[in-house]
Amino acid sequence: MQEFFMTAGAAQGKSFVDPVFSVLGAAREAVARYGKDQVVNASIGTIYDDEEKLAFIPAVCDLIKSLPPEKMVDYAPIRGIAGFDQAAIDFTFGASKPDSYLAAIATPGGTGAIRNVFYNNAEQGTKILLPDWLWGTYKLIAAEYGRAVDYYRLFNEEYNYNLPSIQAKVTEILKEQDHLVLVFNSPAHNPTGYSLSKQEWEETLAFLKEVAKDHSKRIVLLIDIAYMDYAGEPAPTREFFSLFSGLPENLLVTIAFSMSKSFLSYGLRCGALIGVSSSQRVIDEFLAVNAYSTRANWSNVTILPQQILVELAGNAVLTAEIEQVRAAYRQLMANRAAIFVNEAEQVGLALCPYKAGFFISIPMDNAKAVGERLQQERIFAVPLQKGLRLAVCSIPTKKMAGLATAIKNAL
């Protein structure tokens, strides 16, 4: 009997089990059965305090309560409310704003920004270049819109930044196609916690500028900065942005800014896509095509989080108060990570280079099997294609000791 579908051809057979949320579901079942104290939930990328309660920023919640209804429930303009674009640009770059033409448009989280770049800047059927250690949803978004993917190796054999792999892959792909979207997730990369240094950015941009001398090519650099505000002190963390000045016209930098982590407002689903170019014409085109995509896909973006960012832009006292909370959570995660990294060194457990942020990754070929063994000990981490991801953001400090040993034994 012929198989029957109600879906169109491109949608037939689509299904997906999210590895993060499936492990999270198993962890919650274990908590219900054994109690919270008997379970280590290292699955989800949200910050939990040491009492295992979801972290939030009180000043943000108080600000929401103070807003009048019309600033929470009305439609927002397609590109975002007045002042949101500038507030997003100012917050993202800080004192390291590049000497370039800049523009921003509201998106539903950083994911919406990524979607728009993949759709508007990569030709259908061509390859988008991703790191081999990655947030798996990049692949889903690309597949949803008929874009292929390829991978550069983020680290070499010594687990140092692997610029030669990027150079080789960019060169190879641009022999086959004229448009290329190249993705970086830094600072505080998901899933490894790695951040490119300013020198590594300089070397990467020098290569891309050389490639861009071929004016038949169009290179779009997409930088996912979702975890930036937990990568270190705000000003030094942002210094690399100043390097995006004076770029060739055919090298466009796009930045996926998210309020989810920076303001601990994951469910409000708000962010922005920021464009950086040496050409006003390119920026005008950037705004036009992304406004079209906004209207065609989600019509407009939730107004409430946009109001939050605009209100904060003019309030230095409140902004400083929020940064104090972020700094405390940065330190909390750094303390947790230090316990794990030190123990891993003692027991000989190899790690990807961790600098800061929500996640640490352990390279291995059999991550699924190891993850299943750990679940028998009520430890819930996320298996990836190249290793196991541990969310230090969600594990209370008292449960960090012994984890590296348990993973080593499971190996």
C-alpha positions as CSV (number, residue, x, y, z in Angstrom):
1,M,0.0,0.0,0.0
2,Q,1.4,3.4,-1.0
3,E,2.3,5.6,2.0
4,F,-0.1,8.5,2.5
5,F,1.0,12.0,3.3
6,M,-1.0,15.2,4.0
7,T,2.2,17.3,4.0
8,A,3.8,18.8,1.0
9,G,6.9,17.1,-0.4
10,A,9.5,19.3,1.3
11,A,7.8,18.6,4.7
12,Q,7.3,14.9,4.4
13,G,9.2,12.9,7.0
14,K,10.2,15.8,9.2
15,S,10.5,14.9,12.8
16,F,13.0,15.7,15.5
17,V,13.7,14.7,19.1
18,D,15.7,17.6,20.7
19,P,18.6,16.1,22.6
20,V,18.6,18.8,25.3
21,F,14.9,18.7,26.1
22,S,14.7,14.9,26.0
23,V,17.5,14.7,28.5
24,L,15.9,17.4,30.6
25,G,12.6,15.5,30.5
26,A,14.4,12.4,31.8
27,A,16.1,14.5,34.5
28,R,12.8,15.8,35.7
29,E,11.3,12.3,35.8
30,A,14.3,11.2,38.0
31,V,13.7,14.2,40.3
32,A,10.0,13.3,40.7
33,R,11.0,9.7,41.5
34,Y,14.2,10.1,43.6
35,G,14.1,13.7,44.9
36,K,16.1,16.7,43.8
37,D,19.1,15.9,46.0
38,Q,19.7,12.6,44.3
39,V,19.8,14.0,40.7
40,V,22.4,16.1,38.8
41,N,20.7,17.9,36.0
42,A,23.4,19.1,33.7
43,S,21.2,19.3,30.7
44,I,19.6,22.7,30.2
45,G,21.2,26.0,29.3
46,T,19.5,28.1,31.9
47,I,21.1,29.5,35.1
48,Y,20.0,27.9,38.4
49,D,21.2,29.2,41.7
50,D,22.8,27.0,44.4
51,E,19.3,26.3,45.8
52,E,18.5,24.9,42.3
53,K,15.9,27.6,41.6
54,L,15.7,29.3,38.2
55,A,17.8,32.5,38.3
56,F,16.3,35.8,37.4
57,I,17.2,39.5,37.6
58,P,14.9,41.2,40.2
59,A,15.4,44.7,38.6
60,V,14.1,43.3,35.2
61,C,11.0,41.8,36.9
62,D,10.4,45.0,38.8
63,L,10.6,47.0,35.6
64,I,8.1,44.7,33.9
65,K,5.6,45.3,36.8
66,S,6.0,49.0,36.5
67,L,5.2,49.3,32.8
68,P,1.7,50.4,31.8
69,P,-0.4,47.9,29.9
70,E,-0.1,49.6,26.5
71,K,3.7,49.1,26.7
72,M,3.2,45.3,27.2
73,V,0.3,44.2,25.0
74,D,0.3,46.5,21.9
75,Y,1.7,45.5,18.5
76,A,5.3,46.5,17.9
77,P,6.4,48.1,14.6
78,I,7.9,45.6,12.1
79,R,11.5,46.7,12.7
80,G,11.0,47.2,16.5
81,I,9.8,50.0,18.7
82,A,11.4,53.4,18.6
83,G,14.8,53.3,20.2
84,F,15.2,49.5,20.3
85,D,17.6,49.3,17.4
86,Q,20.0,51.9,19.0
87,A,19.6,50.3,22.4
88,A,20.5,46.9,21.0
89,I,23.5,48.4,19.1
90,D,24.8,50.3,22.2
91,F,24.4,47.3,24.5
92,T,26.1,44.9,22.1
93,F,29.1,47.0,21.3
94,G,29.6,49.0,24.4
95,A,32.7,51.2,24.1
96,S,34.0,49.0,21.2
97,K,31.6,50.2,18.5
98,P,33.2,49.7,15.1
99,D,33.7,52.6,12.8
100,S,31.1,51.3,10.3
101,Y,27.5,51.7,9.2
102,L,25.4,49.9,11.7
103,A,21.7,48.8,11.8
104,A,19.6,46.5,14.0
105,I,16.2,44.9,13.6
106,A,14.2,43.1,16.3
107,T,13.9,39.3,16.1
108,P,12.3,36.6,18.2
109,G,15.5,35.8,20.2
110,G,18.9,35.1,18.7
111,T,17.3,32.2,16.8
112,G,15.2,34.5,14.7
113,A,18.3,36.5,13.8
114,I,20.1,33.2,12.7
115,R,17.1,32.2,10.7
116,N,17.1,35.5,8.8
117,V,20.8,35.3,7.9
118,F,20.5,31.7,6.8
119,Y,17.6,32.5,4.6
120,N,18.5,35.9,3.2
121,N,22.3,35.5,2.8
122,A,22.8,31.9,1.8
123,E,21.5,30.8,-1.6
124,Q,19.2,27.8,-1.6
125,G,21.1,24.5,-2.0
126,T,24.4,26.1,-1.1
127,K,26.5,25.3,2.0
128,I,26.6,27.3,5.3
129,L,29.9,26.8,7.1
130,L,29.5,25.8,10.8
131,P,31.9,24.8,13.6
132,D,32.0,21.1,14.2
133,W,31.3,21.7,17.9
134,L,28.0,23.5,17.6
135,W,24.5,24.2,18.8
136,G,22.6,21.6,16.8
137,T,19.7,23.8,16.0
138,Y,21.9,25.6,13.4
139,K,21.5,22.4,11.3
140,L,17.7,22.3,11.7
141,I,17.3,26.0,10.6
142,A,19.5,25.4,7.5
143,A,17.6,22.2,6.6
144,E,14.2,23.9,7.1
145,Y,15.1,26.4,4.3
146,G,16.9,24.0,1.9
147,R,20.4,25.1,2.8
148,A,23.2,22.5,3.2
149,V,25.9,22.7,5.8
150,D,29.6,21.9,6.1
151,Y,31.9,22.1,9.1
152,Y,35.3,23.5,10.0
153,R,37.2,22.0,12.9
154,L,37.1,24.5,15.7
155,F,40.1,22.9,17.4
156,N,43.2,21.2,16.1
157,E,44.8,18.1,17.6
158,E,46.2,20.1,20.5
159,Y,42.8,21.7,21.2
160,N,43.9,25.1,20.0
161,Y,41.9,27.4,17.7
162,N,42.1,25.9,14.2
163,L,42.3,28.8,11.8
164,P,43.9,26.6,9.1
165,S,40.7,24.4,9.0
166,I,38.6,27.6,8.5
167,Q,40.9,28.8,5.8
168,A,40.8,25.4,4.0
169,K,37.0,25.1,4.2
170,V,36.3,28.7,3.1
171,T,38.6,28.3,0.1
172,E,37.1,24.9,-0.8
173,I,33.5,26.1,-0.6
174,L,34.0,29.4,-2.5
175,K,35.3,27.4,-5.4
176,E,31.8,25.9,-5.6
177,Q,29.6,28.9,-4.8
178,D,29.8,32.7,-4.7
179,H,27.8,33.3,-1.5
180,L,29.0,32.0,1.9
181,V,27.6,32.4,5.4
182,L,30.3,31.5,8.0
183,V,29.2,31.0,11.6
184,F,31.0,31.7,14.8
185,N,29.6,31.3,18.3
186,S,31.8,33.4,20.5
187,P,32.4,34.6,23.2
188,A,31.5,31.7,25.6
189,H,30.8,29.2,22.8
190,N,28.0,26.7,23.2
191,P,28.8,23.9,23.8
192,T,32.5,24.2,24.8
193,G,32.8,27.6,26.6
194,Y,35.6,28.7,24.3
195,S,36.1,32.3,23.3
196,L,38.2,33.6,20.4
197,S,41.0,36.0,21.6
198,K,41.3,39.4,20.0
199,Q,44.4,38.1,18.1
200,E,42.5,35.1,16.8
201,W,39.8,37.5,15.5
202,E,42.5,39.7,13.9
203,E,44.0,36.7,12.1
204,T,40.6,35.4,11.0
205,L,39.5,38.8,9.6
206,A,42.9,39.2,7.8
207,F,42.2,36.0,6.0
208,L,38.6,36.9,5.1
209,K,39.6,40.3,3.9
210,E,42.1,38.6,1.6
211,V,39.4,36.3,0.3
212,A,37.1,39.2,-0.3
213,K,39.5,40.7,-2.8
214,D,37.7,38.5,-5.3
215,H,34.7,40.8,-5.8
216,S,32.6,38.1,-7.3
217,K,32.3,36.5,-3.8
218,R,29.9,37.5,-1.0
219,I,31.0,36.6,2.5
220,V,28.6,37.0,5.5
221,L,30.1,36.5,8.9
222,L,27.4,35.5,11.4
223,I,28.5,35.9,15.1
224,D,26.2,34.3,17.7
225,I,26.8,36.2,20.9
226,A,24.0,34.6,23.0
227,Y,26.4,33.9,25.9
228,M,28.6,37.0,25.7
229,D,27.6,38.6,29.0
230,Y,28.8,35.5,30.9
231,A,32.2,35.4,29.1
232,G,33.9,37.9,31.4
233,E,33.9,41.6,32.3
234,P,31.7,43.5,29.8
235,A,34.3,45.9,28.3
236,P,37.2,43.5,27.6
237,T,34.8,40.9,26.3
238,R,33.5,43.3,23.7
239,E,36.9,44.7,22.5
240,F,37.0,42.5,19.4
241,F,34.1,44.3,17.9
242,S,36.3,47.3,17.2
243,L,38.0,45.2,14.6
244,F,35.0,45.3,12.3
245,S,35.9,48.7,10.9
246,G,36.8,49.3,7.3
247,L,35.8,45.9,6.0
248,P,35.5,45.3,2.2
249,E,32.0,45.9,0.9
250,N,31.5,42.3,0.0
251,L,32.2,41.2,3.6
252,L,29.2,41.8,5.8
253,V,29.2,41.1,9.6
254,T,25.9,40.1,11.1
255,I,25.5,39.6,14.9
256,A,22.7,37.6,16.5
257,F,22.0,39.4,19.8
258,S,19.8,37.7,22.4
259,M,18.1,39.1,25.5
260,S,17.5,35.6,26.8
261,K,20.7,35.1,28.7
262,S,21.8,38.7,29.2
263,F,18.6,39.6,30.9
264,L,17.7,36.1,32.1
265,S,14.4,36.4,30.1
266,Y,14.5,33.2,28.0
267,G,10.8,33.0,27.5
268,L,10.2,36.5,26.4
269,R,11.9,35.6,23.1
270,C,13.5,38.8,22.0
271,G,16.7,39.7,20.3
272,A,18.1,41.6,17.3
273,L,20.0,41.0,14.2
274,I,22.7,43.6,13.9
275,G,24.5,44.5,10.6
276,V,28.0,45.9,10.3
277,S,29.2,47.1,6.9
278,S,31.5,49.7,5.3
279,S,28.7,50.4,2.8
280,Q,25.5,52.3,3.5
281,R,23.9,50.6,0.5
282,V,24.6,47.2,2.0
283,I,23.0,48.3,5.3
284,D,19.9,49.7,3.5
285,E,19.5,46.3,1.8
286,F,20.1,44.5,5.1
287,L,17.2,46.4,6.7
288,A,14.9,46.0,3.8
289,V,15.2,42.2,3.4
290,N,15.1,41.5,7.1
291,A,12.0,43.7,7.5
292,Y,10.4,41.7,4.8
293,S,11.3,38.4,6.5
294,T,9.9,39.7,9.8
295,R,6.5,40.5,8.3
296,A,6.5,37.2,6.3
297,N,7.4,35.0,9.3
298,W,6.3,36.4,12.6
299,S,4.8,39.7,11.6
300,N,6.5,41.6,14.5
301,V,8.4,40.9,17.7
302,T,7.0,40.9,21.3
303,I,6.9,44.4,22.5
304,L,7.5,43.9,26.3
305,P,11.2,42.9,26.1
306,Q,11.8,45.7,23.6
307,Q,10.4,48.1,26.1
308,I,12.7,46.7,28.8
309,L,15.8,47.4,26.7
310,V,14.7,50.9,25.8
311,E,13.9,51.8,29.4
312,L,17.3,50.5,30.5
313,A,19.1,52.4,27.8
314,G,18.4,55.7,29.7
315,N,18.8,54.4,33.2
316,A,22.5,54.1,34.3
317,V,21.6,53.2,37.9
318,L,19.3,50.3,36.9
319,T,21.8,49.1,34.3
320,A,24.5,49.0,36.9
321,E,22.3,47.1,39.2
322,I,21.5,44.5,36.5
323,E,25.2,44.1,35.7
324,Q,26.0,43.4,39.4
325,V,23.6,40.5,39.2
326,R,25.2,39.2,36.0
327,A,28.6,39.5,37.6
328,A,27.5,37.4,40.5
329,Y,26.2,34.7,38.2
330,R,29.4,34.9,36.1
331,Q,31.4,34.2,39.3
332,L,29.1,31.4,40.4
333,M,29.6,29.6,37.1
334,A,33.3,30.2,37.2
335,N,33.5,28.7,40.7
336,R,31.5,25.6,39.5
337,A,33.6,25.2,36.4
338,A,36.9,25.5,38.4
339,I,35.8,22.6,40.6
340,F,35.1,20.4,37.5
341,V,38.2,21.4,35.5
342,N,40.5,20.9,38.4
343,E,39.1,17.4,39.1
344,A,39.2,16.5,35.4
345,E,42.9,17.4,35.4
346,Q,43.5,15.2,38.4
347,V,41.7,12.1,37.0
348,G,43.0,12.6,33.4
349,L,39.7,13.5,31.8
350,A,40.3,15.5,28.6
351,L,38.2,18.6,28.0
352,C,37.6,21.1,25.2
353,P,39.3,24.4,26.2
354,Y,36.9,26.2,28.5
355,K,37.2,29.9,29.2
356,A,33.8,30.9,30.5
357,G,30.1,30.5,30.1
358,F,27.3,28.1,30.5
359,F,28.8,24.8,29.2
360,I,31.9,22.5,29.3
361,S,32.3,19.7,26.7
362,I,34.2,16.4,27.1
363,P,35.4,15.0,23.7
364,M,34.5,11.3,23.1
365,D,33.3,9.0,20.4
366,N,30.6,7.3,22.3
367,A,28.8,10.1,24.0
368,K,25.3,8.6,23.7
369,A,26.4,5.4,25.5
370,V,28.3,7.3,28.2
371,G,25.3,9.6,28.7
372,E,23.1,6.5,29.2
373,R,25.5,5.1,31.7
374,L,25.6,8.3,33.6
375,Q,21.8,8.4,33.7
376,Q,21.9,5.2,35.6
377,E,23.8,7.1,38.3
378,R,21.2,9.9,37.9
379,I,23.6,12.3,36.2
380,F,21.9,13.9,33.1
381,A,24.2,15.5,30.5
382,V,23.6,16.0,26.8
383,P,25.3,13.7,24.3
384,L,26.6,15.5,21.1
385,Q,28.1,14.1,18.0
386,K,31.6,14.8,19.2
387,G,31.3,14.6,22.9
388,L,29.2,15.2,26.1
389,R,28.0,18.6,27.1
390,L,27.8,19.6,30.7
391,A,25.7,22.6,31.7
392,V,27.6,24.1,34.6
393,C,25.0,26.9,34.6
394,S,22.4,24.6,36.1
395,I,24.4,22.4,38.5
396,P,24.6,23.7,42.1
397,T,28.2,24.1,43.4
398,K,27.7,21.3,46.0
399,K,27.1,18.8,43.2
400,M,30.1,19.6,41.1
401,A,32.6,17.6,43.1
402,G,32.8,14.0,41.8
403,L,31.3,14.7,38.4
404,A,34.6,14.5,36.5
405,T,35.4,11.2,38.2
406,A,32.0,9.8,37.4
407,I,32.3,10.8,33.7
408,K,35.8,9.3,33.6
409,N,34.5,6.1,35.0
410,A,31.7,6.0,32.6
411,L,34.2,6.3,29.8
